[in-house]
Amino acid sequence: MTMRQMSLATLLMCLTSAALVAAPAFAQEKTLTPQQQRMGECAHEGKGKKGDEYKQFMKTCLKSKKDAVAAAPAAKPAAPAAKTPAAAASAAAPKQTAATSQKDKMKTCNAQAKDKSLKGDARKSFMSDCLKA
């Protein structure tokens, strides 16, 4: 055997050994954490939603599922049932309106500051006062 053939044979044996050692690690099924399971379930339920609607849905869905999981081990018979994602989303509607009004306020204040050509500290002060009003 030449030196090149010996090198190839050694390399082949090393690769084969590595594949045999690594095979069981790849064959094991990965178990999902409870958080990952909740995310998968919520993502499946939220299919078709896009953007902010999807984010809000996921937030309420994950929270409601987390509350349900936390209530289950306690085994309290008088505990209220967990909110459905639709009920949780409707409960979150006032928060979304507040965020929308804050967004509108920000747009208005920015436009006013731009019209007045405010820069630096004067703009910061104006924006602060405008957003508080």
The 8 nearest C-alpha neighbors of each residue, nearest first, counted from 0:
[[1, 4, 5, 2, 3, 6, 8, 7],
 [0, 2, 4, 3, 5, 6, 7, 8],
 [1, 3, 5, 4, 6, 0, 7, 8],
 [4, 2, 6, 5, 1, 7, 0, 8],
 [3, 5, 7, 1, 6, 2, 8, 0],
 [4, 6, 8, 2, 3, 7, 9, 1],
 [7, 5, 3, 9, 4, 8, 10, 2],
 [6, 8, 10, 4, 9, 5, 11, 3],
 [7, 9, 5, 11, 10, 6, 4, 12],
 [10, 8, 6, 12, 11, 7, 5, 13],
 [9, 11, 7, 13, 8, 12, 6, 14],
 [10, 12, 8, 14, 9, 13, 7, 15],
 [11, 13, 15, 9, 10, 14, 16, 8],
 [14, 12, 10, 16, 15, 11, 17, 9],
 [13, 15, 17, 11, 16, 12, 18, 10],
 [16, 14, 12, 18, 13, 17, 11, 19],
 [17, 15, 13, 19, 18, 14, 12, 20],
 [16, 18, 14, 20, 15, 19, 21, 13],
 [19, 17, 15, 21, 16, 20, 22, 14],
 [18, 20, 16, 22, 17, 21, 15, 23],
 [21, 19, 17, 18, 22, 16, 23, 24],
 [20, 22, 18, 24, 19, 23, 17, 25],
 [21, 23, 25, 19, 24, 20, 18, 26],
 [24, 22, 26, 25, 21, 27, 20, 19],
 [25, 23, 21, 22, 26, 27, 20, 28],
 [26, 24, 22, 23, 27, 21, 28, 29],
 [25, 27, 23, 24, 22, 28, 21, 29],
 [28, 26, 25, 24, 29, 23, 22, 30],
 [29, 27, 30, 26, 25, 24, 31, 23],
 [28, 30, 27, 31, 26, 25, 32, 24],
 [31, 29, 28, 32, 27, 35, 36, 33],
 [30, 32, 35, 36, 29, 33, 34, 28],
 [31, 33, 35, 34, 36, 30, 37, 29],
 [32, 34, 36, 35, 37, 31, 38, 68],
 [35, 33, 37, 32, 36, 38, 31, 65],
 [36, 34, 38, 32, 37, 33, 31, 39],
 [35, 37, 33, 39, 34, 38, 31, 40],
 [38, 36, 34, 40, 39, 35, 41, 33],
 [39, 37, 35, 41, 36, 40, 42, 34],
 [38, 40, 42, 36, 37, 41, 35, 43],
 [41, 39, 37, 43, 42, 38, 36, 44],
 [40, 42, 44, 38, 43, 39, 45, 60],
 [43, 41, 45, 39, 44, 40, 38, 46],
 [42, 44, 40, 41, 45, 46, 39, 38],
 [45, 43, 41, 42, 46, 40, 39, 47],
 [46, 44, 42, 43, 48, 41, 47, 53],
 [45, 47, 43, 44, 48, 42, 53, 49],
 [46, 48, 45, 49, 53, 44, 43, 42],
 [49, 47, 53, 46, 45, 52, 50, 56],
 [48, 50, 53, 52, 47, 51, 54, 46],
 [51, 49, 53, 52, 54, 48, 55, 56],
 [50, 52, 54, 53, 55, 49, 56, 48],
 [51, 53, 55, 50, 54, 49, 56, 48],
 [54, 52, 48, 49, 56, 50, 51, 55],
 [55, 53, 51, 57, 56, 52, 58, 50],
 [56, 54, 58, 52, 53, 57, 51, 59],
 [55, 57, 53, 59, 54, 58, 60, 52],
 [58, 56, 60, 54, 55, 59, 61, 53],
 [59, 57, 55, 61, 56, 60, 54, 62],
 [60, 58, 62, 56, 61, 57, 87, 63],
 [59, 61, 57, 84, 63, 62, 58, 56],
 [62, 60, 64, 58, 63, 59, 57, 65],
 [61, 63, 65, 59, 60, 64, 66, 58],
 [62, 64, 66, 60, 65, 61, 82, 59],
 [63, 65, 67, 61, 66, 62, 60, 68],
 [64, 66, 62, 68, 67, 63, 61, 69],
 [67, 65, 69, 63, 64, 68, 70, 62],
 [66, 68, 64, 70, 65, 81, 69, 63],
 [69, 67, 65, 71, 70, 66, 64, 72],
 [68, 70, 66, 67, 71, 65, 72, 73],
 [71, 69, 67, 73, 68, 72, 66, 74],
 [70, 72, 68, 74, 73, 69, 67, 75],
 [73, 71, 74, 70, 69, 68, 75, 67],
 [72, 74, 70, 71, 75, 69, 76, 68],
 [75, 73, 72, 71, 76, 70, 78, 77],
 [74, 76, 78, 77, 73, 70, 71, 72],
 [75, 77, 78, 74, 79, 73, 71, 70],
 [78, 76, 75, 79, 74, 80, 70, 73],
 [77, 79, 75, 76, 80, 70, 74, 81],
 [80, 78, 77, 81, 76, 82, 75, 70],
 [79, 81, 82, 78, 67, 83, 70, 77],
 [82, 80, 67, 63, 83, 79, 66, 64],
 [83, 81, 87, 86, 63, 84, 80, 85],
 [82, 84, 86, 85, 87, 81, 63, 60],
 [83, 85, 87, 60, 86, 88, 59, 82],
 [86, 84, 88, 83, 87, 89, 82, 56],
 [87, 85, 89, 83, 88, 84, 82, 90],
 [86, 88, 84, 90, 85, 89, 59, 82],
 [87, 89, 91, 85, 90, 86, 84, 59],
 [88, 90, 92, 86, 91, 87, 85, 93],
 [91, 89, 87, 88, 92, 86, 93, 94],
 [90, 92, 88, 89, 94, 93, 87, 95],
 [91, 93, 95, 89, 94, 90, 96, 88],
 [94, 92, 96, 95, 91, 97, 90, 89],
 [95, 93, 97, 92, 96, 91, 98, 90],
 [94, 96, 98, 92, 93, 97, 99, 91],
 [97, 95, 99, 93, 98, 94, 100, 92],
 [98, 96, 94, 100, 99, 95, 101, 93],
 [99, 97, 101, 95, 96, 100, 102, 94],
 [100, 98, 96, 102, 101, 97, 95, 103],
 [99, 101, 103, 97, 102, 98, 104, 96],
 [102, 100, 104, 98, 99, 103, 105, 97],
 [103, 101, 99, 105, 100, 104, 98, 106],
 [102, 104, 100, 106, 105, 101, 107, 99],
 [103, 105, 101, 107, 102, 106, 108, 100],
 [104, 106, 102, 108, 103, 107, 109, 101],
 [107, 105, 103, 109, 104, 108, 110, 102],
 [106, 108, 104, 110, 109, 105, 103, 111],
 [107, 109, 111, 105, 110, 106, 129, 104],
 [110, 108, 112, 106, 111, 107, 105, 113],
 [109, 111, 113, 107, 108, 112, 114, 106],
 [112, 110, 114, 108, 113, 109, 115, 107],
 [113, 111, 109, 115, 114, 110, 117, 116],
 [112, 114, 116, 110, 115, 111, 109, 117],
 [113, 115, 111, 116, 112, 110, 117, 109],
 [114, 116, 112, 113, 117, 111, 110, 122],
 [117, 115, 113, 114, 112, 118, 122, 111],
 [116, 118, 122, 115, 112, 121, 113, 119],
 [119, 117, 122, 121, 116, 120, 123, 112],
 [118, 120, 122, 121, 123, 117, 124, 125],
 [121, 119, 123, 122, 124, 118, 125, 117],
 [120, 122, 124, 123, 119, 118, 117, 125],
 [123, 121, 117, 118, 125, 120, 119, 124],
 [124, 122, 120, 126, 125, 121, 127, 119],
 [123, 125, 127, 121, 122, 126, 120, 128],
 [126, 124, 122, 128, 127, 123, 129, 121],
 [127, 125, 129, 123, 128, 124, 130, 122],
 [126, 128, 124, 130, 125, 129, 123, 131],
 [129, 127, 131, 125, 126, 130, 124, 132],
 [128, 130, 126, 132, 127, 131, 125, 108],
 [129, 131, 127, 132, 128, 126, 104, 105],
 [132, 130, 128, 129, 127, 126, 104, 125],
 [131, 129, 130, 128, 127, 104, 126, 108]]
